[in-house]
Amino acid sequence: MTDYTKEELAAFLETIPYKALAKELARRNSERRKVKSGGRPKVLRPCPKCHKQLGARELARHKC
């Protein structure tokens, strides 16, 4: 791999469209996230009748 000076690297980066760099940065940042599904993690709560652990939406739809 070739070592570039700061000036050479800056000149090279100016030739790359910003949109391409933004997409690549977004892709790399998304890989760093710990929660792949996005959003908040589920908070499990027990059903008052059957004591099954469910998330808020599941608990609202749950009928036992």
Residue pairs with C-beta under 8 A, 6 or more apart in sequence:
4 12
13 21
35 41
42 55
42 56
43 55
43 56
44 53
44 54
44 55
45 53
45 54
45 55
45 56
45 59
46 52
46 53
46 54
47 54
47 59
47 62
47 64
49 64
50 64
52 62
52 64
54 62
